[in-house]
Amino acid sequence: MEISNKLLCLFSAEVTQDGDRYIVEVPKREVETGSIDPSRSYRVALIRADEPDTDDETAETGPPSEPQPPVEPGEIRYVEIEDIGKQGDGIARVERGYVIIVPDAEIGERVKVEITEVKSNFAVGQIIEEPV
């Protein structure tokens, strides 16, 4: 799956019914951190959480022998710190639950990081912009 460089935020949400319409709620933190302006309109993409991602290339060649990390060294990401690891580093999770370790971060912070190291099951990100 190819993700646009115009992606402003990524979050999980349920679709709820309200009378004759359906609602996808945007988390308050996305507005508070400046990713979303409630007075503007946005394009929304929905991806099922219970099915693996597939695209034309994967369908033709079959699945790769091992899932590839969803980040690359040098990549810039906004992440939310969800937990603190045993060493005291912040823990963020991105696509497929992939872990990004962020030193000097606290639970609940949303920080801009540069990915400095990538392993098969985790990456390390260095804060390049302090939390808002």
N, C-alpha and C positions, 0 to 999 in steps of 0.2 A: 504494500500500500504506500502510495506517495502522499506526503503531507506537505501542504503549501507553506511557503516561507511567511505567508501572511497570517498564520495561526497566532491568535492572541492569547488563548488559554485552552486548557484541556482539563476537564473534570468529569466525574461520573454523576449521573442523575437519573431518577426514575421519571417516567412519563405518567402523569396523573390526569384523571378525567375531572372536568368541572362543567357539569351540564352538557352542552353540545360542543365543547371544545376540549382539547388536551393541552397540558401545560408541562414544560420542561423548566424547572427552576434553576436559575443561575446562582451559585453560591455568593453570599454577601461579600466574601473576601475578594472575589474577582472585580467587583465594583470598587471596593475600598482601596485596593492596591493599584487602581488606575488602568487595569487591563480592559475594562468594559465601561462605557459611558451609557447610562440608562436612557439618555435622550436620543441615542442613535439606533439605527437598524443594523442587523448583522445577518450573515449567512450562517446557517447551522448545519453541521453534518452529524448524523447519528450512526454509531457503530455498535453493533450488538456485542454485549460483554460476554455472552456465553458461547461464542463461536470463534475459532481461530481466524486470524486475518488471512485472506487469500488474494492473490492478484493474478493477472494473466501469465506472468513469468513463472510463478510458483506452480500454477496449474499445468503448464506444459512440461516443466522439468521435474516435478515432484517436490516434496518438502526438502529443505536443506537437512543435512545430517544433524545439525545442532542449531538452535535458534541463535541469531546474531544479536549482539547488544544493540539497543535502540539509540545509543549515543556514540559519538566519535570524539577522539581527542581534539581539543580546540573549539568544540561546539559550545555555544552560549545558550543557557537555559534559565528560565524562571522556575524555581521549585519551591514547594512548601515543605517545611521540616515537620515530619509527623512523629518522630521518635528520637530518642537519644541512645546511641550504641554503648556497649560496655566500656569503650575507651573515652566516652564523653563527647563523641562527635555527633553532629546532626545526621539524621537519616531521612531521606526523601525517597519516594517511590514514583516512578514514571510508567510508561507503557509496560503492560504485562507484569506489573509488580517489580520491575527491575529497580534495584537499589542504587542510589547515589549517596555516597558518604560526603558530608560537608563539615569540615572542621570549623570550630568556633561559631556554630549556629545553635539556636535554641528552638525548642518545640513551638510551633505556631508561626514562626517567622517565614516570610516569603522573600527569598533572596535570588539575586541574579548571580549565576555561577558560570565559570568556564571549566569544562571538563578537562582534567589534567591527566587522568589515567583511566584506562578502560580494561576490564577483565571480563571473562565470560559471564560472571554472575553479579558483578557490581562495578561501579565506577567511583572515582573521586572527583569532586568539584571544588574549586577554590572560589570563595566569594569575591566578586568584582564590583558589586554594588550593595551597599548596606541595606538592611530591611527598611520597608516603609511602614 
